[in-house]
Amino acid sequence: MSSTTSITIDPARRSGKPCIRDTRITVYDVLEYLASGMSEAEIIADFPELNSDDVRNCLVFAADRERRLVGAA
């Protein structure tokens, strides 16, 4: 799996939501765009500060979080 080191959590940015690097774009934002049918290429075109690794890292981050939630139950 890919590394999620590009995902940062800063209480001063977007109320502490996980963001991509030092941007204000959250993991949730990217997941919402993907869920609404946007392609990776469309997301990157709209947000040129992102790259393919960033989009994949959002998916890895979400999968890791889900795995921890299911494992805790």
N, CA, C and O atoms as a Tripos MOL2 file, in Angstrom:
@<TRIPOS>MOLECULE
protein
  292   291    73     0     0
PROTEIN
NO_CHARGES

@<TRIPOS>ATOM
      1 N           0.8330   -1.1870    0.0000 N.3       1 MET1
      2 CA          0.0000    0.0000    0.0000 C.3       1 MET1
      3 C           0.8720    1.2420    0.0000 C.2       1 MET1
      4 O           2.0330    1.2100    0.4080 O.2       1 MET1
      5 N           0.3040    2.3020   -0.4520 N.am      2 SER2
      6 CA          0.9900    3.5730   -0.5370 C.3       2 SER2
      7 C           1.1110    4.2150    0.8420 C.2       2 SER2
      8 O           0.3590    3.8840    1.7590 O.2       2 SER2
      9 N           2.0320    5.1050    0.9760 N.am      3 SER3
     10 CA          2.2100    5.8380    2.2320 C.3       3 SER3
     11 C           1.1940    6.9630    2.3340 C.2       3 SER3
     12 O           0.7850    7.5340    1.3230 O.2       3 SER3
     13 N           0.7910    7.2750    3.5510 N.am      4 THR4
     14 CA         -0.1410    8.3860    3.7520 C.3       4 THR4
     15 C           0.5660    9.5800    4.3760 C.2       4 THR4
     16 O          -0.0710   10.4030    5.0340 O.2       4 THR4
     17 N           1.8760    9.6820    4.1760 N.am      5 THR5
     18 CA          2.6150   10.7790    4.7840 C.3       5 THR5
     19 C           2.2070   12.1360    4.2300 C.2       5 THR5
     20 O           2.5320   13.1610    4.8290 O.2       5 THR5
     21 N           1.5100   12.1700    3.1120 N.am      6 SER6
     22 CA          1.0670   13.4580    2.5780 C.3       6 SER6
     23 C          -0.2110   13.9330    3.2580 C.2       6 SER6
     24 O          -0.6720   15.0410    2.9820 O.2       6 SER6
     25 N          -0.7980   13.1200    4.1450 N.am      7 ILE7
     26 CA         -1.9880   13.5090    4.8850 C.3       7 ILE7
     27 C          -1.5430   14.0970    6.2170 C.2       7 ILE7
     28 O          -0.8310   13.4580    6.9920 O.2       7 ILE7
     29 N          -1.9780   15.3260    6.4640 N.am      8 THR8
     30 CA         -1.6040   16.0100    7.7030 C.3       8 THR8
     31 C          -2.8480   16.4120    8.4800 C.2       8 THR8
     32 O          -3.9070   16.6750    7.9090 O.2       8 THR8
     33 N          -2.6910   16.4520    9.7950 N.am      9 ILE9
     34 CA         -3.7660   16.9110   10.6660 C.3       9 ILE9
     35 C          -3.2200   18.0560   11.4950 C.2       9 ILE9
     36 O          -2.2950   17.8800   12.2890 O.2       9 ILE9
     37 N          -3.8030   19.2320   11.3040 N.am     10 ASP10
     38 CA         -3.3870   20.4440   12.0050 C.3      10 ASP10
     39 C          -4.6430   21.0850   12.5810 C.2      10 ASP10
     40 O          -5.5310   21.4810   11.8260 O.2      10 ASP10
     41 N          -4.7350   21.1940   13.9070 N.am     11 PRO11
     42 CA         -5.9280   21.7780   14.5250 C.3      11 PRO11
     43 C          -6.2530   23.1820   14.0090 C.2      11 PRO11
     44 O          -7.3970   23.6260   14.0970 O.2      11 PRO11
     45 N          -5.2590   23.8730   13.4760 N.am     12 ALA12
     46 CA         -5.4690   25.2340   12.9850 C.3      12 ALA12
     47 C          -5.9580   25.2610   11.5280 C.2      12 ALA12
     48 O          -6.2970   26.3230   11.0040 O.2      12 ALA12
     49 N          -5.9900   24.1050   10.8880 N.am     13 ARG13
     50 CA         -6.4080   24.0550    9.4800 C.3      13 ARG13
     51 C          -7.6560   23.1850    9.3670 C.2      13 ARG13
     52 O          -7.6520   22.0240    9.7740 O.2      13 ARG13
     53 N          -8.7060   23.7490    8.8180 N.am     14 ARG14
     54 CA         -9.9720   23.0440    8.5640 C.3      14 ARG14
     55 C         -10.4580   22.2760    9.8090 C.2      14 ARG14
     56 O         -10.9280   21.1410    9.7190 O.2      14 ARG14
     57 N         -10.3280   22.9270   10.9520 N.am     15 SER15
     58 CA        -10.8050   22.3660   12.2350 C.3      15 SER15
     59 C         -10.1860   21.0080   12.5570 C.2      15 SER15
     60 O         -10.8240   20.1720   13.1960 O.2      15 SER15
     61 N          -8.9630   20.7880   12.1240 N.am     16 GLY16
     62 CA         -8.2630   19.5520   12.4370 C.3      16 GLY16
     63 C          -8.6120   18.3750   11.5670 C.2      16 GLY16
     64 O          -8.2160   17.2490   11.8670 O.2      16 GLY16
     65 N          -9.3500   18.6040   10.4860 N.am     17 LYS17
     66 CA         -9.6790   17.5080    9.5660 C.3      17 LYS17
     67 C          -8.4100   17.1030    8.8090 C.2      17 LYS17
     68 O          -7.5610   17.9510    8.5360 O.2      17 LYS17
     69 N          -8.2730   15.8230    8.4700 N.am     18 PRO18
     70 CA         -7.1030   15.3780    7.7040 C.3      18 PRO18
     71 C          -7.0670   16.0700    6.3370 C.2      18 PRO18
     72 O          -8.0180   15.9920    5.5590 O.2      18 PRO18
     73 N          -5.9560   16.7430    6.0660 N.am     19 CYS19
     74 CA         -5.7780   17.4810    4.8110 C.3      19 CYS19
     75 C          -4.6010   16.9090    4.0310 C.2      19 CYS19
     76 O          -3.7540   16.2020    4.5780 O.2      19 CYS19
     77 N          -4.5690   17.2270    2.7610 N.am     20 ILE20
     78 CA         -3.4700   16.7970    1.9090 C.3      20 ILE20
     79 C          -2.3500   17.8170    2.0110 C.2      20 ILE20
     80 O          -2.5040   18.9910    1.6750 O.2      20 ILE20
     81 N          -1.2230   17.3220    2.4850 N.am     21 ARG21
     82 CA         -0.0340   18.1540    2.7120 C.3      21 ARG21
     83 C          -0.4200   19.4490    3.4290 C.2      21 ARG21
     84 O          -1.1410   19.4080    4.4260 O.2      21 ARG21
     85 N           0.0410   20.5700    2.9470 N.am     22 ASP22
     86 CA         -0.2330   21.8600    3.5950 C.3      22 ASP22
     87 C          -1.3490   22.6160    2.8950 C.2      22 ASP22
     88 O          -1.4220   23.8420    2.9860 O.2      22 ASP22
     89 N          -2.2240   21.8920    2.1940 N.am     23 THR23
     90 CA         -3.3540   22.5400    1.5350 C.3      23 THR23
     91 C          -4.5430   22.5560    2.4870 C.2      23 THR23
     92 O          -4.4670   22.0250    3.5950 O.2      23 THR23
     93 N          -5.6260   23.1570    2.0570 N.am     24 ARG24
     94 CA         -6.8720   23.1240    2.8170 C.3      24 ARG24
     95 C          -7.8390   22.0960    2.2200 C.2      24 ARG24
     96 O          -9.0200   22.0720    2.5680 O.2      24 ARG24
     97 N          -7.3340   21.2570    1.3300 N.am     25 ILE25
     98 CA         -8.1450   20.2160    0.7060 C.3      25 ILE25
     99 C          -8.1380   18.9960    1.6230 C.2      25 ILE25
    100 O          -7.0820   18.4340    1.9120 O.2      25 ILE25
    101 N          -9.3270   18.5890    2.0800 N.am     26 THR26
    102 CA         -9.3990   17.4760    3.0190 C.3      26 THR26
    103 C          -9.5310   16.1360    2.3030 C.2      26 THR26
    104 O          -9.9180   16.0590    1.1370 O.2      26 THR26
    105 N          -9.2000   15.1000    3.0340 N.am     27 VAL27
    106 CA         -9.4050   13.7400    2.5470 C.3      27 VAL27
    107 C         -10.8810   13.5700    2.2070 C.2      27 VAL27
    108 O         -11.2170   12.9950    1.1720 O.2      27 VAL27
    109 N         -11.7540   14.0620    3.0620 N.am     28 TYR28
    110 CA        -13.1920   13.9680    2.8390 C.3      28 TYR28
    111 C         -13.5850   14.6370    1.5210 C.2      28 TYR28
    112 O         -14.4020   14.1000    0.7730 O.2      28 TYR28
    113 N         -13.0110   15.8010    1.2360 N.am     29 ASP29
    114 CA        -13.3130   16.4930   -0.0300 C.3      29 ASP29
    115 C         -13.0200   15.5780   -1.2180 C.2      29 ASP29
    116 O         -13.8550   15.4150   -2.1070 O.2      29 ASP29
    117 N         -11.8400   14.9900   -1.2230 N.am     30 VAL30
    118 CA        -11.4290   14.1300   -2.3410 C.3      30 VAL30
    119 C         -12.3330   12.9050   -2.4300 C.2      30 VAL30
    120 O         -12.7380   12.5110   -3.5240 O.2      30 VAL30
    121 N         -12.6540   12.2980   -1.2830 N.am     31 LEU31
    122 CA        -13.5350   11.1300   -1.2980 C.3      31 LEU31
    123 C         -14.9190   11.4940   -1.8170 C.2      31 LEU31
    124 O         -15.5320   10.7200   -2.5530 O.2      31 LEU31
    125 N         -15.4100   12.6630   -1.4390 N.am     32 GLU32
    126 CA        -16.7160   13.1360   -1.9380 C.3      32 GLU32
    127 C         -16.6820   13.3120   -3.4530 C.2      32 GLU32
    128 O         -17.6230   12.9220   -4.1450 O.2      32 GLU32
    129 N         -15.6060   13.8960   -3.9690 N.am     33 TYR33
    130 CA        -15.4870   14.0990   -5.4140 C.3      33 TYR33
    131 C         -15.4810   12.7540   -6.1360 C.2      33 TYR33
    132 O         -16.1530   12.5890   -7.1540 O.2      33 TYR33
    133 N         -14.7270   11.8000   -5.6100 N.am     34 LEU34
    134 CA        -14.6840   10.4760   -6.2290 C.3      34 LEU34
    135 C         -16.0550    9.8110   -6.1640 C.2      34 LEU34
    136 O         -16.5060    9.2160   -7.1430 O.2      34 LEU34
    137 N         -16.7150    9.9110   -5.0170 N.am     35 ALA35
    138 CA        -18.0350    9.2960   -4.8480 C.3      35 ALA35
    139 C         -19.0820    9.9220   -5.7630 C.2      35 ALA35
    140 O         -20.0350    9.2580   -6.1710 O.2      35 ALA35
    141 N         -18.9020   11.2010   -6.0830 N.am     36 SER36
    142 CA        -19.8730   11.8710   -6.9560 C.3      36 SER36
    143 C         -19.6390   11.5540   -8.4340 C.2      36 SER36
    144 O         -20.4140   11.9650   -9.2980 O.2      36 SER36
    145 N         -18.5580   10.8160   -8.7110 N.am     37 GLY37
    146 CA        -18.3010   10.4010  -10.0840 C.3      37 GLY37
    147 C         -17.1410   11.1020  -10.7640 C.2      37 GLY37
    148 O         -16.8280   10.7980  -11.9150 O.2      37 GLY37
    149 N         -16.4950   12.0360  -10.0770 N.am     38 MET38
    150 CA        -15.3320   12.6870  -10.6870 C.3      38 MET38
    151 C         -14.2030   11.6780  -10.8150 C.2      38 MET38
    152 O         -14.0090   10.8260   -9.9480 O.2      38 MET38
    153 N         -13.4730   11.7880  -11.8960 N.am     39 SER39
    154 CA        -12.3010   10.9280  -12.0730 C.3      39 SER39
    155 C         -11.1030   11.5710  -11.3790 C.2      39 SER39
    156 O         -11.1190   12.7520  -11.0310 O.2      39 SER39
    157 N         -10.0840   10.7720  -11.1920 N.am     40 GLU40
    158 CA         -8.8440   11.2900  -10.6160 C.3      40 GLU40
    159 C          -8.3120   12.4450  -11.4650 C.2      40 GLU40
    160 O          -7.8690   13.4620  -10.9310 O.2      40 GLU40
    161 N          -8.3580   12.2840  -12.7750 N.am     41 ALA41
    162 CA         -7.8600   13.3290  -13.6800 C.3      41 ALA41
    163 C          -8.6600   14.6220  -13.5260 C.2      41 ALA41
    164 O          -8.0880   15.7110  -13.5650 O.2      41 ALA41
    165 N          -9.9740   14.5080  -13.3520 N.am     42 GLU42
    166 CA        -10.8080   15.7060  -13.1740 C.3      42 GLU42
    167 C         -10.4860   16.4140  -11.8570 C.2      42 GLU42
    168 O         -10.4530   17.6440  -11.8000 O.2      42 GLU42
    169 N         -10.2550   15.6460  -10.8190 N.am     43 ILE43
    170 CA         -9.9060   16.2380   -9.5210 C.3      43 ILE43
    171 C          -8.5850   16.9850   -9.6340 C.2      43 ILE43
    172 O          -8.4560   18.1130   -9.1580 O.2      43 ILE43
    173 N          -7.6140   16.3540  -10.2620 N.am     44 ILE44
    174 CA         -6.2950   16.9850  -10.4160 C.3      44 ILE44
    175 C          -6.3840   18.2160  -11.3090 C.2      44 ILE44
    176 O          -5.6780   19.1990  -11.0790 O.2      44 ILE44
    177 N          -7.2390   18.1750  -12.3200 N.am     45 ALA45
    178 CA         -7.4210   19.3480  -13.1840 C.3      45 ALA45
    179 C          -8.0290   20.5070  -12.3990 C.2      45 ALA45
    180 O          -7.6430   21.6590  -12.6000 O.2      45 ALA45
    181 N          -8.9780   20.2140  -11.5060 N.am     46 ASP46
    182 CA         -9.6050   21.2570  -10.6800 C.3      46 ASP46
    183 C          -8.6910   21.7440   -9.5650 C.2      46 ASP46
    184 O          -8.7730   22.8980   -9.1450 O.2      46 ASP46
    185 N          -7.8160   20.8580   -9.0870 N.am     47 PHE47
    186 CA         -6.9010   21.1890   -7.9870 C.3      47 PHE47
    187 C          -5.4800   20.8150   -8.4010 C.2      47 PHE47
    188 O          -4.9790   19.7640   -8.0000 O.2      47 PHE47
    189 N          -4.8270   21.6550   -9.1950 N.am     48 PRO48
    190 CA         -3.5110   21.3060   -9.7440 C.3      48 PRO48
    191 C          -2.4230   21.1090   -8.6910 C.2      48 PRO48
    192 O          -1.3520   20.5860   -8.9990 O.2      48 PRO48
    193 N          -2.6880   21.5250   -7.4520 N.am     49 GLU49
    194 CA         -1.7040   21.2950   -6.3900 C.3      49 GLU49
    195 C          -1.6890   19.8320   -5.9420 C.2      49 GLU49
    196 O          -0.8020   19.4170   -5.1960 O.2      49 GLU49
    197 N          -2.6790   19.0460   -6.4020 N.am     50 LEU50
    198 CA         -2.7390   17.6240   -6.0890 C.3      50 LEU50
    199 C          -2.1230   16.8020   -7.2080 C.2      50 LEU50
    200 O          -1.9930   17.2670   -8.3400 O.2      50 LEU50
    201 N          -1.7460   15.5720   -6.8750 N.am     51 ASN51
    202 CA         -1.2510   14.6370   -7.8830 C.3      51 ASN51
    203 C          -1.8880   13.2710   -7.6360 C.2      51 ASN51
    204 O          -2.6430   13.1010   -6.6790 O.2      51 ASN51
    205 N          -1.5920   12.3180   -8.4770 N.am     52 SER52
    206 CA         -2.1840   10.9830   -8.3780 C.3      52 SER52
    207 C          -1.9040   10.3210   -7.0390 C.2      52 SER52
    208 O          -2.7750    9.6610   -6.4720 O.2      52 SER52
    209 N          -0.6930   10.4950   -6.5360 N.am     53 ASP53
    210 CA         -0.3540    9.9160   -5.2290 C.3      53 ASP53
    211 C          -1.2410   10.4920   -4.1290 C.2      53 ASP53
    212 O          -1.6420    9.7690   -3.2170 O.2      53 ASP53
    213 N          -1.5470   11.7740   -4.2050 N.am     54 ASP54
    214 CA         -2.4100   12.3960   -3.1970 C.3      54 ASP54
    215 C          -3.7930   11.7510   -3.1730 C.2      54 ASP54
    216 O          -4.3380   11.4710   -2.1060 O.2      54 ASP54
    217 N          -4.3510   11.5200   -4.3530 N.am     55 VAL55
    218 CA         -5.6820   10.9080   -4.4460 C.3      55 VAL55
    219 C          -5.6320    9.4930   -3.8880 C.2      55 VAL55
    220 O          -6.5070    9.1030   -3.1160 O.2      55 VAL55
    221 N          -4.6160    8.7190   -4.2700 N.am     56 ARG56
    222 CA         -4.4760    7.3570   -3.7420 C.3      56 ARG56
    223 C          -4.2670    7.3720   -2.2360 C.2      56 ARG56
    224 O          -4.8110    6.5230   -1.5290 O.2      56 ARG56
    225 N          -3.4900    8.3230   -1.7360 N.am     57 ASN57
    226 CA         -3.2580    8.4110   -0.2960 C.3      57 ASN57
    227 C          -4.5450    8.6970    0.4660 C.2      57 ASN57
    228 O          -4.6980    8.2490    1.6020 O.2      57 ASN57
    229 N          -5.4670    9.4300   -0.1330 N.am     58 CYS58
    230 CA         -6.7700    9.6560    0.5040 C.3      58 CYS58
    231 C          -7.5160    8.3380    0.6400 C.2      58 CYS58
    232 O          -8.1350    8.0740    1.6710 O.2      58 CYS58
    233 N          -7.4590    7.5110   -0.3980 N.am     59 LEU59
    234 CA         -8.1130    6.2070   -0.3380 C.3      59 LEU59
    235 C          -7.4510    5.2960    0.6960 C.2      59 LEU59
    236 O          -8.1380    4.5830    1.4280 O.2      59 LEU59
    237 N          -6.1370    5.3180    0.7550 N.am     60 VAL60
    238 CA         -5.4120    4.5120    1.7380 C.3      60 VAL60
    239 C          -5.7520    4.9870    3.1460 C.2      60 VAL60
    240 O          -5.9890    4.1730    4.0390 O.2      60 VAL60
    241 N          -5.7760    6.2980    3.3440 N.am     61 PHE61
    242 CA         -6.1090    6.8600    4.6480 C.3      61 PHE61
    243 C          -7.4980    6.4080    5.0860 C.2      61 PHE61
    244 O          -7.6850    5.9870    6.2280 O.2      61 PHE61
    245 N          -8.4700    6.4940    4.1820 N.am     62 ALA62
    246 CA         -9.8440    6.0990    4.4960 C.3      62 ALA62
    247 C          -9.9290    4.5930    4.7780 C.2      62 ALA62
    248 O         -10.6360    4.1710    5.6930 O.2      62 ALA62
    249 N          -9.2140    3.7930    4.0000 N.am     63 ALA63
    250 CA         -9.2280    2.3480    4.2160 C.3      63 ALA63
    251 C          -8.6000    1.9920    5.5550 C.2      63 ALA63
    252 O          -9.1130    1.1290    6.2670 O.2      63 ALA63
    253 N          -7.5050    2.6400    5.9040 N.am     64 ASP64
    254 CA         -6.8480    2.3890    7.1920 C.3      64 ASP64
    255 C          -7.7730    2.7740    8.3510 C.2      64 ASP64
    256 O          -7.8650    2.0550    9.3450 O.2      64 ASP64
    257 N          -8.4450    3.8980    8.2150 N.am     65 ARG65
    258 CA         -9.3620    4.3510    9.2590 C.3      65 ARG65
    259 C         -10.5200    3.3650    9.4000 C.2      65 ARG65
    260 O         -10.9160    3.0270   10.5150 O.2      65 ARG65
    261 N         -11.0550    2.9080    8.2870 N.am     66 GLU66
    262 CA        -12.1520    1.9350    8.3100 C.3      66 GLU66
    263 C         -11.6980    0.6350    8.9640 C.2      66 GLU66
    264 O         -12.4250    0.0520    9.7680 O.2      66 GLU66
    265 N         -10.5030    0.1850    8.6200 N.am     67 ARG67
    266 CA         -9.9690   -1.0480    9.1900 C.3      67 ARG67
    267 C          -9.8460   -0.9210   10.7060 C.2      67 ARG67
    268 O         -10.1570   -1.8610   11.4380 O.2      67 ARG67
    269 N          -9.3940    0.2350   11.1760 N.am     68 ARG68
    270 CA         -9.2640    0.4320   12.6310 C.3      68 ARG68
    271 C         -10.6320    0.4560   13.3090 C.2      68 ARG68
    272 O         -10.7870   -0.0730   14.4100 O.2      68 ARG68
    273 N         -11.6240    1.0670   12.6580 N.am     69 LEU69
    274 CA        -12.9680    1.1260   13.2380 C.3      69 LEU69
    275 C         -13.5960   -0.2610   13.3210 C.2      69 LEU69
    276 O         -14.2110   -0.6090   14.3290 O.2      69 LEU69
    277 N         -13.4440   -1.0400   12.2770 N.am     70 VAL70
    278 CA        -14.0110   -2.3860   12.2520 C.3      70 VAL70
    279 C         -13.2740   -3.2850   13.2500 C.2      70 VAL70
    280 O         -13.8810   -4.1140   13.9270 O.2      70 VAL70
    281 N         -11.9660   -3.1020   13.3230 N.am     71 GLY71
    282 CA        -11.1600   -3.9080   14.2570 C.3      71 GLY71
    283 C         -11.4610   -3.5990   15.7110 C.2      71 GLY71
    284 O         -11.2720   -4.4490   16.5810 O.2      71 GLY71
    285 N         -11.9320   -2.3790   15.9810 N.am     72 ALA72
    286 CA        -12.2240   -1.9750   17.3610 C.3      72 ALA72
    287 C         -13.5820   -2.4730   17.8180 C.2      72 ALA72
    288 O         -13.8710   -2.4700   19.0150 O.2      72 ALA72
    289 N         -14.4150   -2.8980   16.8900 N.am     73 ALA73
    290 CA        -15.7780   -3.3220   17.2520 C.3      73 ALA73
    291 C         -15.8170   -4.7160   17.8110 C.2      73 ALA73
    292 O         -16.8880   -5.2120   18.1610 O.2      73 ALA73
@<TRIPOS>BOND
     1     1     2 1
     2     2     3 1
     3     3     4 2
     4     3     5 am
     5     5     6 1
     6     6     7 1
     7     7     8 2
     8     7     9 am
     9     9    10 1
    10    10    11 1
    11    11    12 2
    12    11    13 am
    13    13    14 1
    14    14    15 1
    15    15    16 2
    16    15    17 am
    17    17    18 1
    18    18    19 1
    19    19    20 2
    20    19    21 am
    21    21    22 1
    22    22    23 1
    23    23    24 2
    24    23    25 am
    25    25    26 1
    26    26    27 1
    27    27    28 2
    28    27    29 am
    29    29    30 1
    30    30    31 1
    31    31    32 2
    32    31    33 am
    33    33    34 1
    34    34    35 1
    35    35    36 2
    36    35    37 am
    37    37    38 1
    38    38    39 1
    39    39    40 2
    40    39    41 am
    41    41    42 1
    42    42    43 1
    43    43    44 2
    44    43    45 am
    45    45    46 1
    46    46    47 1
    47    47    48 2
    48    47    49 am
    49    49    50 1
    50    50    51 1
    51    51    52 2
    52    51    53 am
    53    53    54 1
    54    54    55 1
    55    55    56 2
    56    55    57 am
    57    57    58 1
    58    58    59 1
    59    59    60 2
    60    59    61 am
    61    61    62 1
    62    62    63 1
    63    63    64 2
    64    63    65 am
    65    65    66 1
    66    66    67 1
    67    67    68 2
    68    67    69 am
    69    69    70 1
    70    70    71 1
    71    71    72 2
    72    71    73 am
    73    73    74 1
    74    74    75 1
    75    75    76 2
    76    75    77 am
    77    77    78 1
    78    78    79 1
    79    79    80 2
    80    79    81 am
    81    81    82 1
    82    82    83 1
    83    83    84 2
    84    83    85 am
    85    85    86 1
    86    86    87 1
    87    87    88 2
    88    87    89 am
    89    89    90 1
    90    90    91 1
    91    91    92 2
    92    91    93 am
    93    93    94 1
    94    94    95 1
    95    95    96 2
    96    95    97 am
    97    97    98 1
    98    98    99 1
    99    99   100 2
   100    99   101 am
   101   101   102 1
   102   102   103 1
   103   103   104 2
   104   103   105 am
   105   105   106 1
   106   106   107 1
   107   107   108 2
   108   107   109 am
   109   109   110 1
   110   110   111 1
   111   111   112 2
   112   111   113 am
   113   113   114 1
   114   114   115 1
   115   115   116 2
   116   115   117 am
   117   117   118 1
   118   118   119 1
   119   119   120 2
   120   119   121 am
   121   121   122 1
   122   122   123 1
   123   123   124 2
   124   123   125 am
   125   125   126 1
   126   126   127 1
   127   127   128 2
   128   127   129 am
   129   129   130 1
   130   130   131 1
   131   131   132 2
   132   131   133 am
   133   133   134 1
   134   134   135 1
   135   135   136 2
   136   135   137 am
   137   137   138 1
   138   138   139 1
   139   139   140 2
   140   139   141 am
   141   141   142 1
   142   142   143 1
   143   143   144 2
   144   143   145 am
   145   145   146 1
   146   146   147 1
   147   147   148 2
   148   147   149 am
   149   149   150 1
   150   150   151 1
   151   151   152 2
   152   151   153 am
   153   153   154 1
   154   154   155 1
   155   155   156 2
   156   155   157 am
   157   157   158 1
   158   158   159 1
   159   159   160 2
   160   159   161 am
   161   161   162 1
   162   162   163 1
   163   163   164 2
   164   163   165 am
   165   165   166 1
   166   166   167 1
   167   167   168 2
   168   167   169 am
   169   169   170 1
   170   170   171 1
   171   171   172 2
   172   171   173 am
   173   173   174 1
   174   174   175 1
   175   175   176 2
   176   175   177 am
   177   177   178 1
   178   178   179 1
   179   179   180 2
   180   179   181 am
   181   181   182 1
   182   182   183 1
   183   183   184 2
   184   183   185 am
   185   185   186 1
   186   186   187 1
   187   187   188 2
   188   187   189 am
   189   189   190 1
   190   190   191 1
   191   191   192 2
   192   191   193 am
   193   193   194 1
   194   194   195 1
   195   195   196 2
   196   195   197 am
   197   197   198 1
   198   198   199 1
   199   199   200 2
   200   199   201 am
   201   201   202 1
   202   202   203 1
   203   203   204 2
   204   203   205 am
   205   205   206 1
   206   206   207 1
   207   207   208 2
   208   207   209 am
   209   209   210 1
   210   210   211 1
   211   211   212 2
   212   211   213 am
   213   213   214 1
   214   214   215 1
   215   215   216 2
   216   215   217 am
   217   217   218 1
   218   218   219 1
   219   219   220 2
   220   219   221 am
   221   221   222 1
   222   222   223 1
   223   223   224 2
   224   223   225 am
   225   225   226 1
   226   226   227 1
   227   227   228 2
   228   227   229 am
   229   229   230 1
   230   230   231 1
   231   231   232 2
   232   231   233 am
   233   233   234 1
   234   234   235 1
   235   235   236 2
   236   235   237 am
   237   237   238 1
   238   238   239 1
   239   239   240 2
   240   239   241 am
   241   241   242 1
   242   242   243 1
   243   243   244 2
   244   243   245 am
   245   245   246 1
   246   246   247 1
   247   247   248 2
   248   247   249 am
   249   249   250 1
   250   250   251 1
   251   251   252 2
   252   251   253 am
   253   253   254 1
   254   254   255 1
   255   255   256 2
   256   255   257 am
   257   257   258 1
   258   258   259 1
   259   259   260 2
   260   259   261 am
   261   261   262 1
   262   262   263 1
   263   263   264 2
   264   263   265 am
   265   265   266 1
   266   266   267 1
   267   267   268 2
   268   267   269 am
   269   269   270 1
   270   270   271 1
   271   271   272 2
   272   271   273 am
   273   273   274 1
   274   274   275 1
   275   275   276 2
   276   275   277 am
   277   277   278 1
   278   278   279 1
   279   279   280 2
   280   279   281 am
   281   281   282 1
   282   282   283 1
   283   283   284 2
   284   283   285 am
   285   285   286 1
   286   286   287 1
   287   287   288 2
   288   287   289 am
   289   289   290 1
   290   290   291 1
   291   291   292 2
@<TRIPOS>SUBSTRUCTURE
     1 MET1         2 RESIDUE 1 A MET
     2 SER2         6 RESIDUE 1 A SER
     3 SER3        10 RESIDUE 1 A SER
     4 THR4        14 RESIDUE 1 A THR
     5 THR5        18 RESIDUE 1 A THR
     6 SER6        22 RESIDUE 1 A SER
     7 ILE7        26 RESIDUE 1 A ILE
     8 THR8        30 RESIDUE 1 A THR
     9 ILE9        34 RESIDUE 1 A ILE
    10 ASP10       38 RESIDUE 1 A ASP
    11 PRO11       42 RESIDUE 1 A PRO
    12 ALA12       46 RESIDUE 1 A ALA
    13 ARG13       50 RESIDUE 1 A ARG
    14 ARG14       54 RESIDUE 1 A ARG
    15 SER15       58 RESIDUE 1 A SER
    16 GLY16       62 RESIDUE 1 A GLY
    17 LYS17       66 RESIDUE 1 A LYS
    18 PRO18       70 RESIDUE 1 A PRO
    19 CYS19       74 RESIDUE 1 A CYS
    20 ILE20       78 RESIDUE 1 A ILE
    21 ARG21       82 RESIDUE 1 A ARG
    22 ASP22       86 RESIDUE 1 A ASP
    23 THR23       90 RESIDUE 1 A THR
    24 ARG24       94 RESIDUE 1 A ARG
    25 ILE25       98 RESIDUE 1 A ILE
    26 THR26      102 RESIDUE 1 A THR
    27 VAL27      106 RESIDUE 1 A VAL
    28 TYR28      110 RESIDUE 1 A TYR
    29 ASP29      114 RESIDUE 1 A ASP
    30 VAL30      118 RESIDUE 1 A VAL
    31 LEU31      122 RESIDUE 1 A LEU
    32 GLU32      126 RESIDUE 1 A GLU
    33 TYR33      130 RESIDUE 1 A TYR
    34 LEU34      134 RESIDUE 1 A LEU
    35 ALA35      138 RESIDUE 1 A ALA
    36 SER36      142 RESIDUE 1 A SER
    37 GLY37      146 RESIDUE 1 A GLY
    38 MET38      150 RESIDUE 1 A MET
    39 SER39      154 RESIDUE 1 A SER
    40 GLU40      158 RESIDUE 1 A GLU
    41 ALA41      162 RESIDUE 1 A ALA
    42 GLU42      166 RESIDUE 1 A GLU
    43 ILE43      170 RESIDUE 1 A ILE
    44 ILE44      174 RESIDUE 1 A ILE
    45 ALA45      178 RESIDUE 1 A ALA
    46 ASP46      182 RESIDUE 1 A ASP
    47 PHE47      186 RESIDUE 1 A PHE
    48 PRO48      190 RESIDUE 1 A PRO
    49 GLU49      194 RESIDUE 1 A GLU
    50 LEU50      198 RESIDUE 1 A LEU
    51 ASN51      202 RESIDUE 1 A ASN
    52 SER52      206 RESIDUE 1 A SER
    53 ASP53      210 RESIDUE 1 A ASP
    54 ASP54      214 RESIDUE 1 A ASP
    55 VAL55      218 RESIDUE 1 A VAL
    56 ARG56      222 RESIDUE 1 A ARG
    57 ASN57      226 RESIDUE 1 A ASN
    58 CYS58      230 RESIDUE 1 A CYS
    59 LEU59      234 RESIDUE 1 A LEU
    60 VAL60      238 RESIDUE 1 A VAL
    61 PHE61      242 RESIDUE 1 A PHE
    62 ALA62      246 RESIDUE 1 A ALA
    63 ALA63      250 RESIDUE 1 A ALA
    64 ASP64      254 RESIDUE 1 A ASP
    65 ARG65      258 RESIDUE 1 A ARG
    66 GLU66      262 RESIDUE 1 A GLU
    67 ARG67      266 RESIDUE 1 A ARG
    68 ARG68      270 RESIDUE 1 A ARG
    69 LEU69      274 RESIDUE 1 A LEU
    70 VAL70      278 RESIDUE 1 A VAL
    71 GLY71      282 RESIDUE 1 A GLY
    72 ALA72      286 RESIDUE 1 A ALA
    73 ALA73      290 RESIDUE 1 A ALA
